[in-house]
């Protein structure tokens, strides 16, 4: 089973890092769409931490995990 997770890291107003993960992203997800989503989260102030709003993008990646179950 292959699982794809988009991981997006931000910095909040207090300088603390926050990472959001979205499971089951499409195999052909475009980098531009991930960056656009991050911009939307920041610009619309959709997430607020104890230190304030998210203010800066830090990193983004799609992690692909391939799991093979073993019959016992």
mmCIF file as Biopython writes it, N, C-alpha, C and O atoms, coordinates in Angstrom:
data_model
#
loop_
_atom_site.group_PDB
_atom_site.id
_atom_site.type_symbol
_atom_site.label_atom_id
_atom_site.label_alt_id
_atom_site.label_comp_id
_atom_site.label_asym_id
_atom_site.label_entity_id
_atom_site.label_seq_id
_atom_site.pdbx_PDB_ins_code
_atom_site.Cartn_x
_atom_site.Cartn_y
_atom_site.Cartn_z
_atom_site.occupancy
_atom_site.B_iso_or_equiv
_atom_site.auth_seq_id
_atom_site.auth_asym_id
_atom_site.pdbx_PDB_model_num
ATOM 1   N N  . UNK A ? 1  ? 0.844  -1.177  0.000  1.0 0.0 1  A 1 
ATOM 2   C CA . UNK A ? 1  ? 0.000  0.000   0.000  1.0 0.0 1  A 1 
ATOM 3   C C  . UNK A ? 1  ? 0.893  1.245   0.000  1.0 0.0 1  A 1 
ATOM 4   O O  . UNK A ? 1  ? 1.815  1.356   0.807  1.0 0.0 1  A 1 
ATOM 5   N N  . UNK A ? 2  ? 0.614  2.159   -0.896 1.0 0.0 2  A 1 
ATOM 6   C CA . UNK A ? 2  ? 1.388  3.392   -0.979 1.0 0.0 2  A 1 
ATOM 7   C C  . UNK A ? 2  ? 0.552  4.529   -0.396 1.0 0.0 2  A 1 
ATOM 8   O O  . UNK A ? 2  ? -0.609 4.720   -0.757 1.0 0.0 2  A 1 
ATOM 9   N N  . UNK A ? 3  ? 1.173  5.277   0.514  1.0 0.0 3  A 1 
ATOM 10  C CA . UNK A ? 3  ? 0.506  6.417   1.140  1.0 0.0 3  A 1 
ATOM 11  C C  . UNK A ? 3  ? 1.327  7.672   0.864  1.0 0.0 3  A 1 
ATOM 12  O O  . UNK A ? 3  ? 2.547  7.682   1.026  1.0 0.0 3  A 1 
ATOM 13  N N  . UNK A ? 4  ? 0.637  8.726   0.446  1.0 0.0 4  A 1 
ATOM 14  C CA . UNK A ? 4  ? 1.284  10.007  0.169  1.0 0.0 4  A 1 
ATOM 15  C C  . UNK A ? 4  ? 0.756  11.054  1.139  1.0 0.0 4  A 1 
ATOM 16  O O  . UNK A ? 4  ? -0.454 11.214  1.301  1.0 0.0 4  A 1 
ATOM 17  N N  . UNK A ? 5  ? 1.676  11.761  1.780  1.0 0.0 5  A 1 
ATOM 18  C CA . UNK A ? 5  ? 1.309  12.785  2.750  1.0 0.0 5  A 1 
ATOM 19  C C  . UNK A ? 5  ? 2.038  14.082  2.407  1.0 0.0 5  A 1 
ATOM 20  O O  . UNK A ? 5  ? 3.259  14.101  2.249  1.0 0.0 5  A 1 
ATOM 21  N N  . UNK A ? 6  ? 1.266  15.167  2.292  1.0 0.0 6  A 1 
ATOM 22  C CA . UNK A ? 6  ? 1.879  16.480  2.092  1.0 0.0 6  A 1 
ATOM 23  C C  . UNK A ? 6  ? 2.196  17.057  3.465  1.0 0.0 6  A 1 
ATOM 24  O O  . UNK A ? 6  ? 1.327  17.132  4.333  1.0 0.0 6  A 1 
ATOM 25  N N  . UNK A ? 7  ? 3.437  17.460  3.651  1.0 0.0 7  A 1 
ATOM 26  C CA . UNK A ? 7  ? 3.890  18.041  4.913  1.0 0.0 7  A 1 
ATOM 27  C C  . UNK A ? 7  ? 4.311  19.486  4.641  1.0 0.0 7  A 1 
ATOM 28  O O  . UNK A ? 7  ? 5.175  19.750  3.806  1.0 0.0 7  A 1 
ATOM 29  N N  . UNK A ? 8  ? 3.674  20.424  5.371  1.0 0.0 8  A 1 
ATOM 30  C CA . UNK A ? 8  ? 3.930  21.842  5.146  1.0 0.0 8  A 1 
ATOM 31  C C  . UNK A ? 8  ? 4.352  22.485  6.459  1.0 0.0 8  A 1 
ATOM 32  O O  . UNK A ? 8  ? 3.643  22.383  7.460  1.0 0.0 8  A 1 
ATOM 33  N N  . UNK A ? 9  ? 5.494  23.140  6.458  1.0 0.0 9  A 1 
ATOM 34  C CA . UNK A ? 9  ? 6.012  23.775  7.672  1.0 0.0 9  A 1 
ATOM 35  C C  . UNK A ? 9  ? 5.927  25.289  7.562  1.0 0.0 9  A 1 
ATOM 36  O O  . UNK A ? 9  ? 6.235  25.877  6.525  1.0 0.0 9  A 1 
ATOM 37  N N  . UNK A ? 10 ? 5.500  25.900  8.658  1.0 0.0 10 A 1 
ATOM 38  C CA . UNK A ? 10 ? 5.330  27.342  8.746  1.0 0.0 10 A 1 
ATOM 39  C C  . UNK A ? 10 ? 6.049  27.865  9.981  1.0 0.0 10 A 1 
ATOM 40  O O  . UNK A ? 10 ? 6.442  27.100  10.862 1.0 0.0 10 A 1 
ATOM 41  N N  . UNK A ? 11 ? 6.212  29.177  10.028 1.0 0.0 11 A 1 
ATOM 42  C CA . UNK A ? 11 ? 6.695  29.858  11.222 1.0 0.0 11 A 1 
ATOM 43  C C  . UNK A ? 11 ? 5.579  30.796  11.673 1.0 0.0 11 A 1 
ATOM 44  O O  . UNK A ? 11 ? 4.978  31.491  10.854 1.0 0.0 11 A 1 
ATOM 45  N N  . UNK A ? 12 ? 5.301  30.815  12.995 1.0 0.0 12 A 1 
ATOM 46  C CA . UNK A ? 12 ? 4.260  31.704  13.499 1.0 0.0 12 A 1 
ATOM 47  C C  . UNK A ? 12 ? 4.860  33.044  13.927 1.0 0.0 12 A 1 
ATOM 48  O O  . UNK A ? 12 ? 6.070  33.249  13.830 1.0 0.0 12 A 1 
ATOM 49  N N  . UNK A ? 13 ? 4.000  33.955  14.402 1.0 0.0 13 A 1 
ATOM 50  C CA . UNK A ? 13 ? 4.427  35.305  14.763 1.0 0.0 13 A 1 
ATOM 51  C C  . UNK A ? 13 ? 5.478  35.308  15.859 1.0 0.0 13 A 1 
ATOM 52  O O  . UNK A ? 13 ? 6.269  36.247  15.957 1.0 0.0 13 A 1 
ATOM 53  N N  . UNK A ? 14 ? 5.497  34.270  16.685 1.0 0.0 14 A 1 
ATOM 54  C CA . UNK A ? 14 ? 6.488  34.170  17.752 1.0 0.0 14 A 1 
ATOM 55  C C  . UNK A ? 14 ? 7.766  33.466  17.337 1.0 0.0 14 A 1 
ATOM 56  O O  . UNK A ? 14 ? 8.671  33.295  18.154 1.0 0.0 14 A 1 
ATOM 57  N N  . UNK A ? 15 ? 7.855  33.053  16.071 1.0 0.0 15 A 1 
ATOM 58  C CA . UNK A ? 15 ? 9.054  32.386  15.569 1.0 0.0 15 A 1 
ATOM 59  C C  . UNK A ? 15 ? 9.057  30.879  15.749 1.0 0.0 15 A 1 
ATOM 60  O O  . UNK A ? 15 ? 10.054 30.223  15.446 1.0 0.0 15 A 1 
ATOM 61  N N  . UNK A ? 16 ? 7.962  30.321  16.237 1.0 0.0 16 A 1 
ATOM 62  C CA . UNK A ? 16 ? 7.888  28.881  16.465 1.0 0.0 16 A 1 
ATOM 63  C C  . UNK A ? 16 ? 7.432  28.173  15.191 1.0 0.0 16 A 1 
ATOM 64  O O  . UNK A ? 16 ? 6.595  28.686  14.448 1.0 0.0 16 A 1 
ATOM 65  N N  . UNK A ? 17 ? 7.998  26.981  14.949 1.0 0.0 17 A 1 
ATOM 66  C CA . UNK A ? 17 ? 7.679  26.203  13.761 1.0 0.0 17 A 1 
ATOM 67  C C  . UNK A ? 17 ? 6.427  25.358  14.005 1.0 0.0 17 A 1 
ATOM 68  O O  . UNK A ? 17 ? 6.243  24.789  15.082 1.0 0.0 17 A 1 
ATOM 69  N N  . UNK A ? 18 ? 5.569  25.288  12.978 1.0 0.0 18 A 1 
ATOM 70  C CA . UNK A ? 18 ? 4.375  24.457  13.009 1.0 0.0 18 A 1 
ATOM 71  C C  . UNK A ? 18 ? 4.329  23.668  11.714 1.0 0.0 18 A 1 
ATOM 72  O O  . UNK A ? 18 ? 4.519  24.233  10.637 1.0 0.0 18 A 1 
ATOM 73  N N  . UNK A ? 19 ? 4.079  22.369  11.806 1.0 0.0 19 A 1 
ATOM 74  C CA . UNK A ? 19 ? 3.992  21.533  10.616 1.0 0.0 19 A 1 
ATOM 75  C C  . UNK A ? 19 ? 2.592  20.961  10.490 1.0 0.0 19 A 1 
ATOM 76  O O  . UNK A ? 19 ? 2.052  20.395  11.441 1.0 0.0 19 A 1 
ATOM 77  N N  . UNK A ? 20 ? 2.009  21.114  9.310  1.0 0.0 20 A 1 
ATOM 78  C CA . UNK A ? 20 ? 0.696  20.550  8.995  1.0 0.0 20 A 1 
ATOM 79  C C  . UNK A ? 20 ? 0.898  19.404  8.021  1.0 0.0 20 A 1 
ATOM 80  O O  . UNK A ? 20 ? 1.724  19.491  7.112  1.0 0.0 20 A 1 
ATOM 81  N N  . UNK A ? 21 ? 0.143  18.329  8.210  1.0 0.0 21 A 1 
ATOM 82  C CA . UNK A ? 21 ? 0.220  17.187  7.309  1.0 0.0 21 A 1 
ATOM 83  C C  . UNK A ? 21 ? -1.164 16.878  6.756  1.0 0.0 21 A 1 
ATOM 84  O O  . UNK A ? 21 ? -2.155 16.902  7.486  1.0 0.0 21 A 1 
ATOM 85  N N  . UNK A ? 22 ? -1.220 16.589  5.461  1.0 0.0 22 A 1 
ATOM 86  C CA . UNK A ? 22 ? -2.460 16.196  4.802  1.0 0.0 22 A 1 
ATOM 87  C C  . UNK A ? 22 ? -2.234 14.825  4.185  1.0 0.0 22 A 1 
ATOM 88  O O  . UNK A ? 22 ? -1.379 14.659  3.315  1.0 0.0 22 A 1 
ATOM 89  N N  . UNK A ? 23 ? -3.007 13.845  4.641  1.0 0.0 23 A 1 
ATOM 90  C CA . UNK A ? 23 ? -2.857 12.474  4.153  1.0 0.0 23 A 1 
ATOM 91  C C  . UNK A ? 23 ? -3.575 12.276  2.827  1.0 0.0 23 A 1 
ATOM 92  O O  . UNK A ? 23 ? -4.473 13.032  2.457  1.0 0.0 23 A 1 
ATOM 93  N N  . UNK A ? 24 ? -3.150 11.239  2.130  1.0 0.0 24 A 1 
ATOM 94  C CA . UNK A ? 24 ? -3.795 10.761  0.908  1.0 0.0 24 A 1 
ATOM 95  C C  . UNK A ? 24 ? -3.860 11.805  -0.204 1.0 0.0 24 A 1 
ATOM 96  O O  . UNK A ? 24 ? -4.891 11.945  -0.862 1.0 0.0 24 A 1 
ATOM 97  N N  . UNK A ? 25 ? -2.775 12.532  -0.416 1.0 0.0 25 A 1 
ATOM 98  C CA . UNK A ? 25 ? -2.738 13.474  -1.533 1.0 0.0 25 A 1 
ATOM 99  C C  . UNK A ? 25 ? -2.600 12.697  -2.842 1.0 0.0 25 A 1 
ATOM 100 O O  . UNK A ? 25 ? -2.102 11.572  -2.861 1.0 0.0 25 A 1 
ATOM 101 N N  . UNK A ? 26 ? -3.044 13.309  -3.918 1.0 0.0 26 A 1 
ATOM 102 C CA . UNK A ? 26 ? -2.982 12.659  -5.228 1.0 0.0 26 A 1 
ATOM 103 C C  . UNK A ? 26 ? -1.537 12.400  -5.634 1.0 0.0 26 A 1 
ATOM 104 O O  . UNK A ? 26 ? -0.622 13.126  -5.245 1.0 0.0 26 A 1 
ATOM 105 N N  . UNK A ? 27 ? -1.359 11.362  -6.414 1.0 0.0 27 A 1 
ATOM 106 C CA . UNK A ? 27 ? -0.020 10.999  -6.882 1.0 0.0 27 A 1 
ATOM 107 C C  . UNK A ? 27 ? 0.610  12.115  -7.699 1.0 0.0 27 A 1 
ATOM 108 O O  . UNK A ? 27 ? 1.822  12.323  -7.644 1.0 0.0 27 A 1 
ATOM 109 N N  . UNK A ? 28 ? -0.214 12.835  -8.458 1.0 0.0 28 A 1 
ATOM 110 C CA . UNK A ? 28 ? 0.307  13.866  -9.358 1.0 0.0 28 A 1 
ATOM 111 C C  . UNK A ? 28 ? 0.088  15.282  -8.818 1.0 0.0 28 A 1 
ATOM 112 O O  . UNK A ? 28 ? -0.073 16.224  -9.594 1.0 0.0 28 A 1 
ATOM 113 N N  . UNK A ? 29 ? 0.083  15.431  -7.497 1.0 0.0 29 A 1 
ATOM 114 C CA . UNK A ? 29 ? -0.130 16.757  -6.910 1.0 0.0 29 A 1 
ATOM 115 C C  . UNK A ? 29 ? 0.963  17.710  -7.403 1.0 0.0 29 A 1 
ATOM 116 O O  . UNK A ? 29 ? 2.145  17.365  -7.427 1.0 0.0 29 A 1 
ATOM 117 N N  . UNK A ? 30 ? 0.546  18.901  -7.792 1.0 0.0 30 A 1 
ATOM 118 C CA . UNK A ? 30 ? 1.480  19.879  -8.349 1.0 0.0 30 A 1 
ATOM 119 C C  . UNK A ? 30 ? 2.091  20.724  -7.232 1.0 0.0 30 A 1 
ATOM 120 O O  . UNK A ? 30 ? 1.405  21.113  -6.286 1.0 0.0 30 A 1 
ATOM 121 N N  . UNK A ? 31 ? 3.373  20.999  -7.354 1.0 0.0 31 A 1 
ATOM 122 C CA . UNK A ? 31 ? 4.067  21.827  -6.361 1.0 0.0 31 A 1 
ATOM 123 C C  . UNK A ? 31 ? 3.384  23.182  -6.200 1.0 0.0 31 A 1 
ATOM 124 O O  . UNK A ? 31 ? 3.249  23.690  -5.087 1.0 0.0 31 A 1 
ATOM 125 N N  . UNK A ? 32 ? 2.959  23.757  -7.311 1.0 0.0 32 A 1 
ATOM 126 C CA . UNK A ? 32 ? 2.321  25.068  -7.273 1.0 0.0 32 A 1 
ATOM 127 C C  . UNK A ? 32 ? 1.058  25.060  -6.413 1.0 0.0 32 A 1 
ATOM 128 O O  . UNK A ? 32 ? 0.769  26.042  -5.731 1.0 0.0 32 A 1 
ATOM 129 N N  . UNK A ? 33 ? 0.309  23.966  -6.441 1.0 0.0 33 A 1 
ATOM 130 C CA . UNK A ? 33 ? -0.917 23.876  -5.641 1.0 0.0 33 A 1 
ATOM 131 C C  . UNK A ? 33 ? -0.605 23.812  -4.147 1.0 0.0 33 A 1 
ATOM 132 O O  . UNK A ? 33 ? -1.338 24.380  -3.337 1.0 0.0 33 A 1 
ATOM 133 N N  . UNK A ? 34 ? 0.468  23.131  -3.780 1.0 0.0 34 A 1 
ATOM 134 C CA . UNK A ? 34 ? 0.866  23.070  -2.372 1.0 0.0 34 A 1 
ATOM 135 C C  . UNK A ? 34 ? 1.306  24.458  -1.901 1.0 0.0 34 A 1 
ATOM 136 O O  . UNK A ? 34 ? 0.920  24.902  -0.820 1.0 0.0 34 A 1 
ATOM 137 N N  . UNK A ? 35 ? 2.104  25.133  -2.709 1.0 0.0 35 A 1 
ATOM 138 C CA . UNK A ? 35 ? 2.560  26.481  -2.366 1.0 0.0 35 A 1 
ATOM 139 C C  . UNK A ? 35 ? 1.370  27.431  -2.275 1.0 0.0 35 A 1 
ATOM 140 O O  . UNK A ? 35 ? 1.312  28.267  -1.373 1.0 0.0 35 A 1 
ATOM 141 N N  . UNK A ? 36 ? 0.430  27.312  -3.195 1.0 0.0 36 A 1 
ATOM 142 C CA . UNK A ? 36 ? -0.758 28.145  -3.188 1.0 0.0 36 A 1 
ATOM 143 C C  . UNK A ? 36 ? -1.599 27.901  -1.926 1.0 0.0 36 A 1 
ATOM 144 O O  . UNK A ? 36 ? -2.118 28.848  -1.335 1.0 0.0 36 A 1 
ATOM 145 N N  . UNK A ? 37 ? -1.732 26.654  -1.521 1.0 0.0 37 A 1 
ATOM 146 C CA . UNK A ? 37 ? -2.452 26.325  -0.295 1.0 0.0 37 A 1 
ATOM 147 C C  . UNK A ? 37 ? -1.770 26.965  0.912  1.0 0.0 37 A 1 
ATOM 148 O O  . UNK A ? 37 ? -2.439 27.515  1.787  1.0 0.0 37 A 1 
ATOM 149 N N  . UNK A ? 38 ? -0.457 26.895  0.960  1.0 0.0 38 A 1 
ATOM 150 C CA . UNK A ? 38 ? 0.283  27.507  2.062  1.0 0.0 38 A 1 
ATOM 151 C C  . UNK A ? 38 ? 0.069  29.022  2.092  1.0 0.0 38 A 1 
ATOM 152 O O  . UNK A ? 38 ? -0.119 29.606  3.160  1.0 0.0 38 A 1 
ATOM 153 N N  . UNK A ? 39 ? 0.098  29.649  0.925  1.0 0.0 39 A 1 
ATOM 154 C CA . UNK A ? 39 ? -0.149 31.099  0.847  1.0 0.0 39 A 1 
ATOM 155 C C  . UNK A ? 39 ? -1.549 31.437  1.350  1.0 0.0 39 A 1 
ATOM 156 O O  . UNK A ? 39 ? -1.733 32.413  2.077  1.0 0.0 39 A 1 
ATOM 157 N N  . UNK A ? 40 ? -2.531 30.634  0.963  1.0 0.0 40 A 1 
ATOM 158 C CA . UNK A ? 40 ? -3.910 30.858  1.395  1.0 0.0 40 A 1 
ATOM 159 C C  . UNK A ? 40 ? -4.040 30.742  2.909  1.0 0.0 40 A 1 
ATOM 160 O O  . UNK A ? 40 ? -4.712 31.558  3.539  1.0 0.0 40 A 1 
ATOM 161 N N  . UNK A ? 41 ? -3.401 29.736  3.493  1.0 0.0 41 A 1 
ATOM 162 C CA . UNK A ? 41 ? -3.445 29.551  4.949  1.0 0.0 41 A 1 
ATOM 163 C C  . UNK A ? 41 ? -2.882 30.777  5.660  1.0 0.0 41 A 1 
ATOM 164 O O  . UNK A ? 41 ? -3.441 31.234  6.657  1.0 0.0 41 A 1 
ATOM 165 N N  . UNK A ? 42 ? -1.778 31.306  5.145  1.0 0.0 42 A 1 
ATOM 166 C CA . UNK A ? 42 ? -1.153 32.487  5.763  1.0 0.0 42 A 1 
ATOM 167 C C  . UNK A ? 42 ? -1.992 33.744  5.520  1.0 0.0 42 A 1 
ATOM 168 O O  . UNK A ? 42 ? -2.305 34.472  6.463  1.0 0.0 42 A 1 
ATOM 169 N N  . UNK A ? 43 ? -2.353 33.998  4.273  1.0 0.0 43 A 1 
ATOM 170 C CA . UNK A ? 43 ? -3.040 35.248  3.913  1.0 0.0 43 A 1 
ATOM 171 C C  . UNK A ? 43 ? -4.426 35.378  4.531  1.0 0.0 43 A 1 
ATOM 172 O O  . UNK A ? 43 ? -4.853 36.479  4.881  1.0 0.0 43 A 1 
ATOM 173 N N  . UNK A ? 44 ? -5.124 34.265  4.665  1.0 0.0 44 A 1 
ATOM 174 C CA . UNK A ? 44 ? -6.477 34.309  5.247  1.0 0.0 44 A 1 
ATOM 175 C C  . UNK A ? 44 ? -6.480 34.077  6.759  1.0 0.0 44 A 1 
ATOM 176 O O  . UNK A ? 44 ? -7.526 34.065  7.407  1.0 0.0 44 A 1 
ATOM 177 N N  . UNK A ? 45 ? -5.258 33.890  7.302  1.0 0.0 45 A 1 
ATOM 178 C CA . UNK A ? 45 ? -5.099 33.687  8.747  1.0 0.0 45 A 1 
ATOM 179 C C  . UNK A ? 45 ? -6.002 32.555  9.243  1.0 0.0 45 A 1 
ATOM 180 O O  . UNK A ? 45 ? -6.751 32.703  10.210 1.0 0.0 45 A 1 
ATOM 181 N N  . UNK A ? 46 ? -5.904 31.417  8.545  1.0 0.0 46 A 1 
ATOM 182 C CA . UNK A ? 46 ? -6.778 30.286  8.850  1.0 0.0 46 A 1 
ATOM 183 C C  . UNK A ? 46 ? -6.358 29.533  10.102 1.0 0.0 46 A 1 
ATOM 184 O O  . UNK A ? 46 ? -7.179 28.852  10.718 1.0 0.0 46 A 1 
ATOM 185 N N  . UNK A ? 47 ? -5.097 29.646  10.487 1.0 0.0 47 A 1 
ATOM 186 C CA . UNK A ? 47 ? -4.600 28.929  11.661 1.0 0.0 47 A 1 
ATOM 187 C C  . UNK A ? 47 ? -3.883 29.907  12.571 1.0 0.0 47 A 1 
ATOM 188 O O  . UNK A ? 47 ? -3.049 30.700  12.134 1.0 0.0 47 A 1 
ATOM 189 N N  . UNK A ? 48 ? -4.226 29.831  13.844 1.0 0.0 48 A 1 
ATOM 190 C CA . UNK A ? 48 ? -3.598 30.697  14.836 1.0 0.0 48 A 1 
ATOM 191 C C  . UNK A ? 48 ? -3.022 29.799  15.934 1.0 0.0 48 A 1 
ATOM 192 O O  . UNK A ? 48 ? -3.698 28.886  16.410 1.0 0.0 48 A 1 
ATOM 193 N N  . UNK A ? 49 ? -1.795 30.055  16.326 1.0 0.0 49 A 1 
ATOM 194 C CA . UNK A ? 49 ? -1.173 29.302  17.402 1.0 0.0 49 A 1 
ATOM 195 C C  . UNK A ? 49 ? -1.202 30.150  18.670 1.0 0.0 49 A 1 
ATOM 196 O O  . UNK A ? 49 ? -1.688 31.281  18.654 1.0 0.0 49 A 1 
ATOM 197 N N  . UNK A ? 50 ? -0.685 29.609  19.757 1.0 0.0 50 A 1 
ATOM 198 C CA . UNK A ? 50 ? -0.615 30.381  20.999 1.0 0.0 50 A 1 
ATOM 199 C C  . UNK A ? 50 ? 0.307  31.589  20.857 1.0 0.0 50 A 1 
ATOM 200 O O  . UNK A ? 50 ? 0.229  32.531  21.645 1.0 0.0 50 A 1 
ATOM 201 N N  . UNK A ? 51 ? 1.190  31.559  19.839 1.0 0.0 51 A 1 
ATOM 202 C CA . UNK A ? 51 ? 2.112  32.669  19.591 1.0 0.0 51 A 1 
ATOM 203 C C  . UNK A ? 51 ? 1.619  33.622  18.502 1.0 0.0 51 A 1 
ATOM 204 O O  . UNK A ? 51 ? 2.316  34.577  18.159 1.0 0.0 51 A 1 
ATOM 205 N N  . UNK A ? 52 ? 0.432  33.375  17.957 1.0 0.0 52 A 1 
ATOM 206 C CA . UNK A ? 52 ? -0.114 34.253  16.929 1.0 0.0 52 A 1 
ATOM 207 C C  . UNK A ? 52 ? -0.328 33.544  15.602 1.0 0.0 52 A 1 
ATOM 208 O O  . UNK A ? 52 ? -0.253 32.319  15.511 1.0 0.0 52 A 1 
ATOM 209 N N  . UNK A ? 53 ? -0.594 34.341  14.581 1.0 0.0 53 A 1 
ATOM 210 C CA . UNK A ? 53 ? -0.868 33.812  13.244 1.0 0.0 53 A 1 
ATOM 211 C C  . UNK A ? 53 ? 0.378  33.203  12.614 1.0 0.0 53 A 1 
ATOM 212 O O  . UNK A ? 53 ? 1.506  33.497  13.011 1.0 0.0 53 A 1 
ATOM 213 N N  . UNK A ? 54 ? 0.143  32.343  11.616 1.0 0.0 54 A 1 
ATOM 214 C CA . UNK A ? 54 ? 1.249  31.850  10.802 1.0 0.0 54 A 1 
ATOM 215 C C  . UNK A ? 54 ? 1.663  32.982  9.870  1.0 0.0 54 A 1 
ATOM 216 O O  . UNK A ? 54 ? 0.817  33.631  9.255  1.0 0.0 54 A 1 
ATOM 217 N N  . UNK A ? 55 ? 2.980  33.215  9.770  1.0 0.0 55 A 1 
ATOM 218 C CA . UNK A ? 55 ? 3.453  34.377  9.022  1.0 0.0 55 A 1 
ATOM 219 C C  . UNK A ? 55 ? 4.451  34.051  7.910  1.0 0.0 55 A 1 
ATOM 220 O O  . UNK A ? 55 ? 4.730  34.900  7.063  1.0 0.0 55 A 1 
ATOM 221 N N  . UNK A ? 56 ? 4.990  32.831  7.904  1.0 0.0 56 A 1 
ATOM 222 C CA . UNK A ? 56 ? 6.046  32.528  6.929  1.0 0.0 56 A 1 
ATOM 223 C C  . UNK A ? 56 ? 6.049  31.050  6.573  1.0 0.0 56 A 1 
ATOM 224 O O  . UNK A ? 56 ? 5.865  30.187  7.431  1.0 0.0 56 A 1 
ATOM 225 N N  . UNK A ? 57 ? 6.265  30.768  5.264  1.0 0.0 57 A 1 
ATOM 226 C CA . UNK A ? 57 ? 6.436  29.382  4.817  1.0 0.0 57 A 1 
ATOM 227 C C  . UNK A ? 57 ? 7.880  28.971  5.109  1.0 0.0 57 A 1 
ATOM 228 O O  . UNK A ? 57 ? 8.812  29.743  4.880  1.0 0.0 57 A 1 
ATOM 229 N N  . UNK A ? 58 ? 8.054  27.764  5.611  1.0 0.0 58 A 1 
ATOM 230 C CA . UNK A ? 58 ? 9.395  27.261  5.897  1.0 0.0 58 A 1 
ATOM 231 C C  . UNK A ? 58 ? 9.816  26.159  4.929  1.0 0.0 58 A 1 
ATOM 232 O O  . UNK A ? 58 ? 10.918 26.197  4.382  1.0 0.0 58 A 1 
ATOM 233 N N  . UNK A ? 59 ? 8.934  25.173  4.716  1.0 0.0 59 A 1 
ATOM 234 C CA . UNK A ? 59 ? 9.280  24.042  3.855  1.0 0.0 59 A 1 
ATOM 235 C C  . UNK A ? 59 ? 8.011  23.292  3.477  1.0 0.0 59 A 1 
ATOM 236 O O  . UNK A ? 59 ? 6.981  23.413  4.141  1.0 0.0 59 A 1 
ATOM 237 N N  . UNK A ? 60 ? 8.099  22.520  2.406  1.0 0.0 60 A 1 
ATOM 238 C CA . UNK A ? 60 ? 6.993  21.659  1.992  1.0 0.0 60 A 1 
ATOM 239 C C  . UNK A ? 60 ? 7.568  20.436  1.302  1.0 0.0 60 A 1 
ATOM 240 O O  . UNK A ? 60 ? 8.587  20.503  0.614  1.0 0.0 60 A 1 
ATOM 241 N N  . UNK A ? 61 ? 6.888  19.317  1.503  1.0 0.0 61 A 1 
ATOM 242 C CA . UNK A ? 61 ? 7.322  18.088  0.848  1.0 0.0 61 A 1 
ATOM 243 C C  . UNK A ? 61 ? 6.156  17.118  0.782  1.0 0.0 61 A 1 
ATOM 244 O O  . UNK A ? 61 ? 5.211  17.205  1.566  1.0 0.0 61 A 1 
ATOM 245 N N  . UNK A ? 62 ? 6.236  16.190  -0.165 1.0 0.0 62 A 1 
ATOM 246 C CA . UNK A ? 62 ? 5.290  15.083  -0.232 1.0 0.0 62 A 1 
ATOM 247 C C  . UNK A ? 62 ? 6.079  13.836  0.131  1.0 0.0 62 A 1 
ATOM 248 O O  . UNK A ? 62 ? 7.051  13.477  -0.533 1.0 0.0 62 A 1 
ATOM 249 N N  . UNK A ? 63 ? 5.637  13.186  1.203  1.0 0.0 63 A 1 
ATOM 250 C CA . UNK A ? 63 ? 6.305  11.986  1.688  1.0 0.0 63 A 1 
ATOM 251 C C  . UNK A ? 63 ? 5.550  10.776  1.156  1.0 0.0 63 A 1 
ATOM 252 O O  . UNK A ? 63 ? 4.336  10.670  1.326  1.0 0.0 63 A 1 
ATOM 253 N N  . UNK A ? 64 ? 6.270  9.869   0.514  1.0 0.0 64 A 1 
ATOM 254 C CA . UNK A ? 64 ? 5.673  8.661   -0.050 1.0 0.0 64 A 1 
ATOM 255 C C  . UNK A ? 64 ? 6.130  7.464   0.783  1.0 0.0 64 A 1 
ATOM 256 O O  . UNK A ? 64 ? 7.325  7.212   0.937  1.0 0.0 64 A 1 
ATOM 257 N N  . UNK A ? 65 ? 5.153  6.740   1.313  1.0 0.0 65 A 1 
ATOM 258 C CA . UNK A ? 65 ? 5.444  5.583   2.163  1.0 0.0 65 A 1 
ATOM 259 C C  . UNK A ? 65 ? 4.830  4.341   1.522  1.0 0.0 65 A 1 
ATOM 260 O O  . UNK A ? 65 ? 3.625  4.294   1.271  1.0 0.0 65 A 1 
ATOM 261 N N  . UNK A ? 66 ? 5.657  3.349   1.262  1.0 0.0 66 A 1 
ATOM 262 C CA . UNK A ? 66 ? 5.206  2.109   0.659  1.0 0.0 66 A 1 
ATOM 263 C C  . UNK A ? 66 ? 5.286  0.999   1.706  1.0 0.0 66 A 1 
ATOM 264 O O  . UNK A ? 66 ? 6.375  0.629   2.147  1.0 0.0 66 A 1 
ATOM 265 N N  . UNK A ? 67 ? 4.135  0.477   2.096  1.0 0.0 67 A 1 
ATOM 266 C CA . UNK A ? 67 ? 4.086  -0.536  3.145  1.0 0.0 67 A 1 
ATOM 267 C C  . UNK A ? 67 ? 3.679  -1.862  2.560  1.0 0.0 67 A 1 
ATOM 268 O O  . UNK A ? 67 ? 2.697  -1.952  1.824  1.0 0.0 67 A 1 
ATOM 269 N N  . UNK A ? 68 ? 4.434  -2.898  2.887  1.0 0.0 68 A 1 
ATOM 270 C CA . UNK A ? 68 ? 4.100  -4.249  2.450  1.0 0.0 68 A 1 
ATOM 271 C C  . UNK A ? 68 ? 3.809  -5.084  3.691  1.0 0.0 68 A 1 
ATOM 272 O O  . UNK A ? 68 ? 4.680  -5.282  4.539  1.0 0.0 68 A 1 
ATOM 273 N N  . UNK A ? 69 ? 2.585  -5.567  3.786  1.0 0.0 69 A 1 
ATOM 274 C CA . UNK A ? 69 ? 2.213  -6.390  4.935  1.0 0.0 69 A 1 
ATOM 275 C C  . UNK A ? 69 ? 2.730  -7.807  4.730  1.0 0.0 69 A 1 
ATOM 276 O O  . UNK A ? 69 ? 2.774  -8.312  3.608  1.0 0.0 69 A 1 
ATOM 277 N N  . UNK A ? 70 ? 3.109  -8.423  5.806  1.0 0.0 70 A 1 
ATOM 278 C CA . UNK A ? 70 ? 3.647  -9.776  5.770  1.0 0.0 70 A 1 
ATOM 279 C C  . UNK A ? 70 ? 2.648  -10.706 6.451  1.0 0.0 70 A 1 
ATOM 280 O O  . UNK A ? 70 ? 2.249  -10.486 7.594  1.0 0.0 70 A 1 
ATOM 281 N N  . UNK A ? 71 ? 2.261  -11.728 5.738  1.0 0.0 71 A 1 
ATOM 282 C CA . UNK A ? 71 ? 1.316  -12.710 6.301  1.0 0.0 71 A 1 
ATOM 283 C C  . UNK A ? 71 ? 2.043  -13.562 7.338  1.0 0.0 71 A 1 
ATOM 284 O O  . UNK A ? 71 ? 3.169  -14.008 7.118  1.0 0.0 71 A 1 
ATOM 285 N N  . UNK A ? 72 ? 1.389  -13.774 8.450  1.0 0.0 72 A 1 
ATOM 286 C CA . UNK A ? 72 ? 1.979  -14.584 9.510  1.0 0.0 72 A 1 
ATOM 287 C C  . UNK A ? 72 ? 1.366  -15.963 9.563  1.0 0.0 72 A 1 
ATOM 288 O O  . UNK A ? 72 ? 1.749  -16.777 10.402 1.0 0.0 72 A 1 
#
